[in-house]
């Protein structure tokens, strides 16, 4: 499956929380600090990522494309989909919505591509 991108999806945190509720998911905040980008990986659960602040891009292994994202955008990362966050110059603040509440050390476990 491919990543799904929704540019300009929301204008306020309340719109994000309304979407989280409508999807029956659990929200958590995640801050990605400065980096040269992450390696390609996958997660066990589907993740809805709402960009609250900052900008980066996401690489989708299925399409081979990098898509820029910024505040107001939403990304859906299907479970077991190979992807990678790109360069973060300062920071990117996300609200991540997951299908179940998980402990902080488990909610974004990154799995290597060869374990898919």
DSSP file (Angstrom, degrees, kcal/mol; ACC not computed):
  #  RESIDUE AA STRUCTURE BP1 BP2  ACC     N-H-->O    O-->H-N    N-H-->O    O-->H-N    TCO  KAPPA ALPHA  PHI   PSI    X-CA   Y-CA   Z-CA
    1    1 A X              0   0    0      0, 0.0     2,-0.3     0, 0.0    61,-0.2   0.000 360.0 360.0 360.0 158.1    0.0    0.0    0.0
    2    2 A X        -     0   0    0     60,-0.1    76,-0.3     1,-0.1     2,-0.1  -0.681 360.0 -98.7-104.7 158.1    1.0    3.6   -0.5
    3    3 A X        -     0   0    0     -2,-0.3     2,-0.5    79,-0.1    74,-0.2  -0.434  35.5-138.7 -66.2 149.8    1.1    6.6    1.8
    4    4 A X  E     -A   76   0A   0     72,-2.1    72,-2.5    -2,-0.1     2,-0.4  -0.969  15.6-160.4-115.8 130.5   -1.9    8.9    1.5
    5    5 A X  E     -A   75   0A   0     -2,-0.5     2,-0.5    70,-0.2    70,-0.2  -0.913  11.0-172.8-115.4 136.1   -1.3   12.7    1.6
    6    6 A X  E >   -A   74   0A   0     68,-2.7    68,-2.0    -2,-0.4     3,-1.0  -0.881  16.1-153.3-128.8  97.9   -3.9   15.3    2.3
    7    7 A X  T 3  S+     0   0    0     -2,-0.5    66,-0.1     1,-0.3    65,-0.1  -0.488  78.4   3.6 -73.7 136.1   -2.5   18.9    1.8
    8    8 A X  T 3  S+     0   0    0     -2,-0.2    -1,-0.3    62,-0.2    65,-0.2   0.857  82.2 153.8  60.6  36.4   -4.2   21.6    3.8
    9    9 A X    <   +     0   0    0     63,-1.2     2,-0.3    -3,-1.0    64,-0.2   0.820  59.8  17.2 -69.1 -33.3   -6.3   19.1    5.6
   10   10 A X        -     0   0    0     62,-1.9    -1,-0.1     1,-0.1     3,-0.1  -0.944  45.1-165.7-141.9 160.6   -6.8   21.1    8.8
   11   11 A X  S    S+     0   0    0     -2,-0.3     2,-0.3     1,-0.2    -1,-0.1   0.510  76.8  27.6-119.1 -13.5   -6.6   24.6   10.2
   12   12 A X  S  > S-     0   0    0      1,-0.1     4,-1.5    60,-0.1     3,-0.4  -0.976  75.8-111.9-148.5 158.3   -6.8   24.1   14.0
   13   13 A X  H  > S+     0   0    0     -2,-0.3     4,-2.6     1,-0.2     5,-0.2   0.844 116.2  60.2 -59.0 -33.1   -6.0   21.5   16.7
   14   14 A X  H  > S+     0   0    0      1,-0.2     4,-2.1     2,-0.2    -1,-0.2   0.878 102.1  51.9 -65.5 -34.8   -9.8   21.1   17.3
   15   15 A X  H  > S+     0   0    0     -3,-0.4     4,-2.0     2,-0.2    -1,-0.2   0.890 109.5  50.9 -65.6 -37.8  -10.2   20.0   13.6
   16   16 A X  H  X S+     0   0    0     -4,-1.5     4,-2.7     2,-0.2    -2,-0.2   0.951 110.6  47.8 -62.3 -48.7   -7.5   17.4   14.2
   17   17 A X  H  X S+     0   0    0     -4,-2.6     4,-2.4     1,-0.2    -2,-0.2   0.851 109.0  54.0 -64.7 -33.8   -9.2   16.1   17.3
   18   18 A X  H  X S+     0   0    0     -4,-2.1     4,-2.3     2,-0.2    -1,-0.2   0.911 111.0  46.4 -62.7 -41.6  -12.5   15.9   15.5
   19   19 A X  H  X S+     0   0    0     -4,-2.0     4,-1.7     2,-0.2    -2,-0.2   0.907 110.3  52.9 -67.5 -41.3  -10.9   13.8   12.8
   20   20 A X  H  <>S+     0   0    0     -4,-2.7     5,-2.1     1,-0.2     4,-0.4   0.934 111.5  46.8 -58.0 -46.8   -9.2   11.6   15.4
   21   21 A X  H ><5S+     0   0    0     -4,-2.4     3,-1.4     1,-0.2    -2,-0.2   0.918 109.6  52.8 -61.1 -44.6  -12.6   11.0   17.1
   22   22 A X  H 3<5S+     0   0    0     -4,-2.3    -1,-0.2     1,-0.3    -2,-0.2   0.794 111.1  47.3 -65.5 -26.4  -14.3   10.3   13.7
   23   23 A X  T 3<5S-     0   0    0     -4,-1.7    -1,-0.3    -3,-0.2    -2,-0.2   0.463 108.5-126.9 -90.3  -2.1  -11.6    7.6   12.9
   24   24 A X  T < 5 +     0   0    0     -3,-1.4     2,-0.2    -4,-0.4    -3,-0.2   0.908  63.0 137.7  56.2  44.9  -11.9    6.1   16.4
   25   25 A X      < -     0   0    0     -5,-2.1     2,-0.5    -6,-0.1    74,-0.2  -0.623  55.9-113.1-113.8 175.2   -8.2    6.4   17.0
   26   26 A X  E     -B   98   0A   0     72,-3.2    72,-2.5    -2,-0.2     2,-0.2  -0.946  29.0-140.6-114.4 124.2   -6.0    7.5   19.9
   27   27 A X  E     +B   97   0A   0     -2,-0.5     2,-0.3    70,-0.2    70,-0.2  -0.547  24.5 166.5 -87.6 149.7   -4.0   10.8   19.7
   28   28 A X  E     -B   96   0A   0     68,-1.7    68,-3.2    -2,-0.2     2,-0.4  -0.971  32.5-118.3-149.9 154.7   -0.5   11.4   21.0
   29   29 A X  E     -B   95   0A   0     -2,-0.3     2,-0.4    66,-0.2    66,-0.2  -0.780  28.7-177.4 -96.9 139.5    2.0   14.2   20.4
   30   30 A X  E     -B   94   0A   0     64,-2.2    64,-3.1    -2,-0.4     2,-0.5  -0.999  10.8-158.8-136.9 133.7    5.4   13.4   18.8
   31   31 A X  E     -B   93   0A   0     -2,-0.4     2,-0.7    62,-0.2    62,-0.2  -0.962   3.8-158.9-116.0 123.8    8.2   15.8   18.1
   32   32 A X  E     -B   92   0A   0     60,-2.9    60,-2.1    -2,-0.5     3,-0.1  -0.900  17.5-153.4-101.2 115.2   10.8   15.0   15.5
   33   33 A X  E     -B   91   0A   0     -2,-0.7    58,-0.2    58,-0.2    57,-0.1  -0.128  40.7 -51.6 -81.1-179.9   14.0   17.0   16.1
   34   34 A X  E    S+     0   0A   0     56,-0.7     2,-0.3    55,-0.1    55,-0.2  -0.239  74.0 146.8 -54.6 133.7   16.7   18.1   13.6
   35   35 A X  E     -B   88   0A   0     53,-1.9    53,-2.1    -3,-0.1     3,-0.1  -0.983  60.1-117.6-160.9 164.3   17.9   15.1   11.5
   36   36 A X  S    S-     0   0    0      1,-0.4    51,-0.3    -2,-0.3     2,-0.1   0.335  81.2 -81.0 -85.9   4.9   19.2   14.2    8.1
   37   37 A X        -     0   0    0     49,-0.3    -1,-0.4    51,-0.1    49,-0.2  -0.235  47.7 -85.8 111.1 158.9   16.2   11.9    7.7
   38   38 A X        -     0   0    0     47,-2.6     3,-0.1    -3,-0.1     2,-0.1  -0.631  40.4-105.3 -98.3 156.5   15.3    8.5    8.9
   39   39 A X        -     0   0    0     -2,-0.2    46,-0.2     1,-0.1    44,-0.1  -0.388  51.8 -82.4 -71.9 159.3   16.0    5.1    7.2
   40   40 A X  S    S+     0   0    0     44,-0.1    73,-0.5    42,-0.1     2,-0.3  -0.421  70.3 146.3 -61.6 135.0   13.2    3.3    5.4
   41   41 A X  E     -EF  83 112B   0     42,-2.5    42,-2.2    71,-0.2     2,-0.3  -0.893  35.2-132.2-156.4-179.7   11.1    1.4    7.9
   42   42 A X  E     - F   0 111B   0     69,-1.4    69,-2.7    -2,-0.3     2,-0.3  -0.953  10.4-138.4-142.4 163.1    7.6    0.2    8.7
   43   43 A X        -     0   0    0     35,-0.3    37,-3.0    -2,-0.3    38,-0.3  -0.892  18.7-129.0-121.7 153.2    5.2    0.2   11.7
   44   44 A X  S    S+     0   0    0     65,-0.3     2,-0.3    -2,-0.3    35,-0.1   0.824  91.4  48.9 -68.9 -32.5    2.9   -2.6   12.9
   45   45 A X  S    S-     0   0    0     62,-0.1    35,-0.2    34,-0.1     2,-0.2  -0.755  92.8-100.9-111.0 154.4   -0.1   -0.2   13.1
   46   46 A X        -     0   0    0     -2,-0.3    53,-0.6    33,-0.1     2,-0.4  -0.508  41.2-156.1 -65.1 140.1   -1.7    2.3   10.7
   47   47 A X  E     -CD  77  98A   0     30,-2.3    30,-3.2    -2,-0.2     2,-0.6  -0.986  14.0-157.9-125.6 130.1   -0.7    5.8   11.7
   48   48 A X  E     -CD  76  97A   0     49,-2.3    49,-2.9    -2,-0.4     2,-0.5  -0.946  19.2-164.0-101.7 119.5   -2.5    9.0   10.9
   49   49 A X  E     -CD  75  96A   0     26,-3.3    26,-2.6    -2,-0.6     2,-0.6  -0.925   8.2-167.0-112.7 121.5    0.0   11.9   11.2
   50   50 A X  E     -CD  74  95A   0     45,-2.6    45,-1.9    -2,-0.5     2,-0.8  -0.933  19.2-137.3-107.2 120.1   -1.1   15.5   11.4
   51   51 A X  E     + D   0  94A   0     22,-2.6    21,-2.8    -2,-0.6    22,-0.3  -0.685  29.3 170.2 -81.5 110.3    1.7   18.0   10.9
   52   52 A X  E     +     0   0A   0     41,-3.0     2,-0.3    -2,-0.8    42,-0.2   0.785  65.9   1.7 -89.6 -31.8    1.1   20.7   13.5
   53   53 A X  E    S+ D   0  93A   0     40,-1.4    40,-2.1    18,-0.1    -1,-0.3  -0.986 104.8  19.4-157.3 144.1    4.4   22.6   13.0
   54   54 A X        -     0   0    0     -2,-0.3    17,-0.9    38,-0.2     2,-0.3  -0.324  66.9-100.5  93.9-174.0    7.4   22.5   10.8
   55   55 A X  E     +G   70   0B   0     36,-0.3    34,-0.5    15,-0.2     2,-0.2  -0.994  42.1 135.9-152.9 151.2    8.1   20.9    7.4
   56   56 A X  E     -G   69   0B   0     13,-1.9    13,-2.8    -2,-0.3     2,-0.3  -0.820  40.4-108.6-162.8-160.8    9.8   17.8    6.0
   57   57 A X  E     -G   68   0B   0     11,-0.3    29,-3.5    -2,-0.2     2,-0.4  -0.953  17.0-134.8-141.3 165.2    9.0   15.3    3.3
   58   58 A X  E     -GH  67  85B   0      9,-2.1     9,-2.4    -2,-0.3     2,-0.5  -0.984  10.1-143.6-124.7 134.5    8.1   11.6    3.3
   59   59 A X  E     -GH  66  84B   0     25,-3.1    25,-1.5    -2,-0.4     2,-0.6  -0.821  10.2-157.5 -93.9 131.4    9.6    8.9    1.1
   60   60 A X  E  >> -GH  65  83B   0      5,-2.6     4,-2.7    -2,-0.5     5,-0.7  -0.943   4.2-160.8-110.9 111.1    7.1    6.2    0.0
   61   61 A X  T  45S+     0   0    0     21,-1.7    -1,-0.1    -2,-0.6    22,-0.1   0.833  88.6  60.5 -60.4 -34.4    8.9    3.0   -1.0
   62   62 A X  T  45S+     0   0    0     20,-0.5    -1,-0.2   -61,-0.2   -60,-0.1   0.910 120.3  23.3 -62.0 -43.9    5.9    1.8   -3.0
   63   63 A X  T  45S-     0   0    0     -3,-0.4    -2,-0.2     2,-0.2    -1,-0.2   0.660  96.8-131.0 -96.7 -19.2    6.0    4.8   -5.4
   64   64 A X  T  <5 +     0   0    0     -4,-2.7     2,-0.3     1,-0.3    -3,-0.2   0.628  65.1 128.5  76.4  13.0    9.6    5.8   -5.0
   65   65 A X  E   < -G   60   0B   0     -5,-0.7    -5,-2.6     2,-0.0     2,-0.5  -0.726  54.3-143.0-106.6 152.2    8.5    9.4   -4.5
   66   66 A X  E     -G   59   0B   0     -2,-0.3     2,-0.5    -7,-0.2    -7,-0.2  -0.951  18.6-163.9-106.6 130.8    9.3   12.0   -1.8
   67   67 A X  E     -G   58   0B   0     -9,-2.4    -9,-2.1    -2,-0.5     2,-0.1  -0.969  15.7-130.8-119.3 122.6    6.3   14.3   -1.0
   68   68 A X  E     -G   57   0B   0     -2,-0.5     2,-0.3   -11,-0.2   -11,-0.3  -0.448  26.5-170.8 -70.0 143.6    6.8   17.5    0.9
   69   69 A X  E     +G   56   0B   0    -13,-2.8   -13,-1.9    -2,-0.1     2,-0.3  -0.968   8.4 171.5-134.7 151.4    4.6   18.1    4.0
   70   70 A X  E >   -G   55   0B   0     -2,-0.3     3,-2.0   -15,-0.2   -19,-0.3  -0.884  48.6 -46.0-148.1 175.6    4.0   21.2    6.2
   71   71 A X  T 3  S+     0   0    0    -17,-0.9   -19,-0.2    -2,-0.3   -63,-0.1  -0.187 123.4  31.8 -51.6 134.0    1.7   22.4    8.9
   72   72 A X  T 3  S+     0   0    0    -21,-2.8   -62,-1.9     1,-0.4   -63,-1.2   0.235  94.5 116.1 100.3 -11.3   -1.9   21.6    8.1
   73   73 A X    <   -     0   0    0     -3,-2.0   -22,-2.6   -22,-0.3    -1,-0.4  -0.563  49.4-153.0 -91.5 155.4   -1.2   18.4    6.2
   74   74 A X  E     -AC   6  50A   0    -68,-2.0   -68,-2.7   -24,-0.2     2,-0.4  -0.975   6.7-167.8-125.4 141.8   -2.3   14.9    7.1
   75   75 A X  E     -AC   5  49A   0    -26,-2.6   -26,-3.3    -2,-0.4     2,-0.6  -0.993   8.8-154.7-126.9 135.0   -0.5   11.7    6.1
   76   76 A X  E     -AC   4  48A   0    -72,-2.5   -72,-2.1    -2,-0.4     2,-0.7  -0.959   8.3-167.9-108.3 122.5   -1.9    8.2    6.5
   77   77 A X  E     - C   0  47A   0    -30,-3.2   -30,-2.3    -2,-0.6   -74,-0.1  -0.908  17.8-141.0-108.5 103.1    0.8    5.5    6.8
   78   78 A X    >   -     0   0    0     -2,-0.7     3,-1.3   -76,-0.3   -35,-0.3  -0.270  34.8 -85.6 -61.2 150.2   -0.9    2.1    6.3
   79   79 A X  T 3  S+     0   0    0      1,-0.2   -35,-0.2   -35,-0.1   -33,-0.1  -0.243 112.7  13.0 -53.4 141.2    0.4   -0.7    8.6
   80   80 A X  T 3  S+     0   0    0    -37,-3.0     2,-0.5     1,-0.2    -1,-0.2   0.751  90.5 141.8  63.2  28.4    3.5   -2.5    7.2
   81   81 A X    <   -     0   0    0     -3,-1.3     2,-0.3   -38,-0.3   -38,-0.2  -0.898  52.9-125.0-104.0 124.0    4.2    0.2    4.6
   82   82 A X        +     0   0    0     -2,-0.5   -21,-1.7   -81,-0.1   -20,-0.5  -0.498  51.9 135.6 -70.1 128.6    7.8    1.0    3.9
   83   83 A X  E     -EH  41  60B   0    -42,-2.2   -42,-2.5    -2,-0.3     2,-0.3  -0.942  34.6-150.3-160.1 173.0    8.4    4.8    4.3
   84   84 A X  E     - H   0  59B   0    -25,-1.5   -25,-3.1    -2,-0.3     2,-0.2  -0.940  19.8-123.9-158.0 137.1   10.8    7.3    5.8
   85   85 A X  E     - H   0  58B   0     -2,-0.3   -47,-2.6   -46,-0.2   -27,-0.2  -0.600  36.5-137.8 -73.8 141.1   10.6   10.9    7.1
   86   86 A X        -     0   0    0    -29,-3.5   -49,-0.3    -2,-0.2    -1,-0.1   0.062  45.5 -34.9 -86.1-161.3   13.0   13.2    5.3
   87   87 A X        -     0   0    0    -51,-0.3     2,-0.5   -50,-0.1    -1,-0.2  -0.297  50.3-159.2 -60.0 135.8   15.3   16.0    6.5
   88   88 A X  E     -B   35   0A   0    -53,-2.1   -53,-1.9     1,-0.1   -32,-0.1  -0.975   7.0-173.5-118.3 114.3   14.1   18.0    9.5
   89   89 A X  E    S-     0   0A   0     -2,-0.5    -1,-0.1   -34,-0.5   -55,-0.1   0.927  80.3 -10.2 -75.0 -45.7   15.9   21.4    9.8
   90   90 A X  E    S-     0   0A   0    -35,-0.2   -56,-0.7     1,-0.2     2,-0.3   0.679 116.4 -52.1-116.8 -75.7   14.5   22.5   13.1
   91   91 A X  E     -B   33   0A   0    -58,-0.2     2,-0.4   -36,-0.1   -36,-0.3  -0.965  34.0-142.9-163.7 157.4   11.6   20.3   14.3
   92   92 A X  E     -B   32   0A   0    -60,-2.1   -60,-2.9    -2,-0.3     2,-0.5  -0.998  15.4-154.5-125.8 127.2    8.3   18.8   13.2
   93   93 A X  E     -BD  31  53A   0    -40,-2.1   -41,-3.0    -2,-0.4   -40,-1.4  -0.896  18.9-177.1-104.1 126.2    5.5   18.6   15.7
   94   94 A X  E     -BD  30  51A   0    -64,-3.1   -64,-2.2    -2,-0.5     2,-0.6  -0.873  29.0-147.9-117.5 149.2    2.9   15.9   14.9
   95   95 A X  E     -BD  29  50A   0    -45,-1.9   -45,-2.6    -2,-0.3     2,-0.5  -0.997  29.4-161.0-104.0 121.9   -0.3   14.6   16.4
   96   96 A X  E     -BD  28  49A   0    -68,-3.2   -68,-1.7    -2,-0.6     2,-0.5  -0.881   5.5-156.5-104.7 133.7   -0.2   10.9   15.7
   97   97 A X  E     -BD  27  48A   0    -49,-2.9   -49,-2.3    -2,-0.5     2,-0.3  -0.950  14.3-176.0-113.7 126.1   -3.4    8.9   15.8
   98   98 A X  E     -BD  26  47A   0    -72,-2.5   -72,-3.2    -2,-0.5   -51,-0.1  -0.809  37.0-117.1-120.1 157.4   -3.2    5.2   16.4
   99   99 A X  S    S+     0   0    0    -53,-0.6     2,-0.3    -2,-0.3   -52,-0.1   0.683  99.0  17.7 -69.7 -15.9   -5.8    2.4   16.4
  100  100 A X  S    S-     0   0    0    -74,-0.2     2,-0.3   -75,-0.0   -74,-0.1  -0.990  89.5 -96.1-150.4 153.5   -5.0    1.7   20.1
  101  101 A X        -     0   0    0     -2,-0.3     2,-0.3   -76,-0.1   -73,-0.0  -0.566  48.5-179.8 -72.8 133.3   -3.4    3.4   23.1
  102  102 A X        -     0   0    0     -2,-0.3     5,-0.1   -76,-0.1    -4,-0.0  -0.941  32.8 -96.9-132.5 153.6    0.3    2.3   23.4
  103  103 A X    >>  -     0   0    0     -2,-0.3     3,-2.2     1,-0.1     4,-1.8  -0.338  42.7-108.6 -64.0 151.4    3.1    3.0   25.8
  104  104 A X  T 34 S+     0   0    0      1,-0.3     4,-0.5     2,-0.2    -1,-0.1   0.820 118.0  55.1 -55.0 -35.5    5.6    5.6   24.5
  105  105 A X  T 34 S+     0   0    0      1,-0.2    -1,-0.3     2,-0.1    -2,-0.0   0.573 117.5  35.4 -77.2  -6.8    8.3    3.0   23.8
  106  106 A X  T X4 S+     0   0    0     -3,-2.2     3,-1.4     2,-0.1    -2,-0.2   0.630  93.1  82.9-115.3 -20.2    6.0    1.0   21.7
  107  107 A X  T 3< S+     0   0    0     -4,-1.8   -62,-0.1     1,-0.3    -2,-0.1   0.739 106.9  24.7 -69.2 -21.9    3.8    3.4   19.7
  108  108 A X  T 3  S+     0   0    0     -4,-0.5    -1,-0.3     2,-0.1     2,-0.1  -0.115  77.5 164.8-131.2  40.6    6.3    4.1   17.0
  109  109 A X    <   -     0   0    0     -3,-1.4     2,-0.6     1,-0.1   -65,-0.3  -0.392  30.7-141.1 -58.3 126.0    8.5    1.1   16.9
  110  110 A X        -     0   0    0     -2,-0.1     2,-0.4   -67,-0.1   -67,-0.2  -0.826  14.4-158.1 -96.6 124.1   10.5    1.2   13.6
  111  111 A X  E     -F   42   0B   0    -69,-2.7   -69,-1.4    -2,-0.6     5,-0.1  -0.826  21.5-111.2-103.3 140.8   10.9   -2.2   11.9
  112  112 A X  E >   -F   41   0B   0     -2,-0.4     3,-2.0   -71,-0.2   -71,-0.2  -0.333  26.1-117.9 -65.7 146.6   13.7   -2.9    9.4
  113  113 A X  G >  S+     0   0    0    -73,-0.5     3,-1.6     1,-0.3    -1,-0.1   0.851 112.3  59.9 -54.8 -37.0   12.6   -3.4    5.8
  114  114 A X  G 3  S+     0   0    0      1,-0.3    -1,-0.3     2,-0.1    -2,-0.1   0.506  97.7  60.6 -75.4  -0.7   14.0   -7.0    5.7
  115  115 A X  G <         0   0    0     -3,-2.0    -1,-0.3     1,-0.2    -2,-0.2   0.310 360.0 360.0-102.5   7.5   11.6   -8.0    8.6
  116  116 A X    <         0   0    0     -3,-1.6    -1,-0.2    -4,-0.1    -2,-0.1   0.474 360.0 360.0 -74.2 360.0    8.5   -7.1    6.6
